[in-house]
Amino acid sequence: MIDGVATKELERHPDERGFFEEIIRVSDAFFAEGFGQLSHSFMHQGVVKAWHVHKTQVDWWYVVTGTVKVALVDARAGSKTKKELNEFILGEDASKPTVLKIPAGVAHGLKVVKGPAHLIYVTSGEYNKAKAEGRIS
């Protein structure tokens, strides 16, 4: 696993009405960098969004509906896992409902393999394209 990347398997509480699950708590060690912004991305099947990297921002991704394949590459200079690749399936076809933590400096992208897909994500800072994000061709 890329250094600093983490997953949190969620505990689902089903009943005859549906289910309830907590995604992130402020007290989670997994969420130590804290809240900056909550965002929602809607994507059609087959959509690819890649590659981008945040200089200082941490992301936590949760796929509500649909299925996405996520790829991460450690782009941090001096990291013990530099250039390492990790792949994850998030959403309906994942083995368990999971939140994925993406550290700053780790390049990330996704492909919607079953759509439409709704990705909800929390970031540790507010969006500022000039300061926080870079694209990789």
C-alpha positions in Angstrom: 0.0 0.0 0.0 1.2 3.5 -0.8 2.4 5.2 2.3 -0.4 7.3 3.9 -3.2 5.7 1.7 -5.8 4.2 3.9 -9.2 2.6 3.7 -12.0 2.5 6.2 -14.5 -0.3 5.9 -18.0 0.9 6.9 -20.4 -0.8 9.2 -23.8 -1.0 7.6 -26.9 -1.3 9.8 -29.7 -2.7 7.7 -33.4 -3.1 8.7 -36.7 -3.4 6.9 -36.6 0.3 5.9 -33.1 0.2 4.3 -29.8 0.8 6.1 -27.8 3.4 8.0 -24.0 3.8 7.9 -21.5 6.3 9.3 -19.0 7.4 6.7 -16.5 9.7 8.6 -16.4 11.0 12.1 -14.4 14.0 13.2 -12.9 11.8 15.9 -11.6 9.2 13.4 -7.8 8.9 13.4 -8.4 8.2 9.7 -9.7 11.8 9.4 -6.9 13.6 11.4 -6.3 16.2 8.7 -9.8 17.5 9.1 -12.6 19.1 7.1 -12.3 21.7 4.4 -15.0 21.0 1.9 -17.7 18.4 1.0 -18.2 17.8 -2.8 -20.3 15.6 -5.1 -19.4 14.4 -8.5 -21.9 12.7 -10.9 -20.4 10.7 -13.7 -21.7 8.5 -16.5 -20.6 5.0 -17.2 -17.2 4.9 -19.1 -16.1 8.3 -17.9 -12.4 8.5 -17.0 -11.1 11.3 -14.8 -7.3 11.2 -14.5 -4.6 12.2 -13.5 -4.5 14.9 -10.9 -2.6 15.5 -7.7 -3.0 17.9 -4.8 0.0 19.6 -3.3 -1.3 19.9 0.2 -4.9 18.6 0.2 -6.0 15.2 1.5 -9.1 13.6 -0.1 -11.6 11.0 1.3 -13.7 9.3 -1.4 -17.0 7.4 -1.0 -19.0 6.1 -3.9 -22.7 6.2 -3.1 -24.1 4.6 -6.3 -22.4 3.0 -9.3 -18.9 1.4 -9.3 -15.6 3.1 -9.9 -12.1 1.8 -10.4 -9.6 4.1 -8.7 -5.9 4.2 -9.5 -3.3 5.9 -7.2 0.4 6.5 -8.0 2.8 7.9 -5.4 4.3 11.0 -7.0 6.0 12.4 -3.8 9.7 13.0 -4.0 11.5 11.1 -1.3 8.6 8.9 -0.5 9.5 5.3 0.4 6.6 4.2 -1.9 7.4 6.6 -4.8 6.0 5.4 -8.1 4.0 2.6 -6.4 0.6 1.9 -7.9 -2.6 1.0 -6.0 -6.0 0.1 -7.4 -9.3 0.0 -5.6 -12.9 -0.8 -6.5 -15.4 1.5 -4.8 -19.2 1.5 -4.8 -21.8 -1.1 -5.5 -19.5 -3.9 -6.7 -16.9 -3.4 -3.9 -16.7 -6.3 -1.5 -17.6 -3.9 1.4 -18.6 -0.3 1.6 -15.4 1.6 2.0 -14.0 5.2 2.2 -10.6 5.7 0.6 -8.1 8.3 1.9 -5.8 9.8 -0.7 -2.8 11.8 0.8 -1.4 15.0 -0.7 1.1 14.2 -3.4 -0.5 11.0 -4.5 -1.7 11.2 -8.1 -5.2 9.8 -8.6 -7.8 9.0 -11.2 -10.8 6.9 -11.8 -13.0 5.1 -14.4 -16.7 4.6 -13.9 -17.1 0.9 -14.7 -20.8 0.8 -13.7 -22.8 4.0 -13.9 -24.1 6.4 -13.4 -21.9 6.9 -10.4 -22.1 9.4 -7.5 -18.9 10.2 -5.7 -19.1 12.1 -2.5 -15.7 13.4 -1.3 -14.4 15.4 1.6 -11.2 17.4 1.3 -8.9 18.8 4.0 -9.0 22.2 2.4 -11.2 24.4 0.3 -10.8 24.1 -3.5 -8.3 26.5 -4.9 -7.1 25.4 -8.4 -4.1 27.7 -8.4 -2.8 26.4 -5.1 -4.0 22.9 -4.6 -4.3 20.9 -7.8 -2.0 19.8 -10.6 -2.8 17.8 -13.7 -0.6 15.0 -15.0 -0.7 14.3 -18.8 
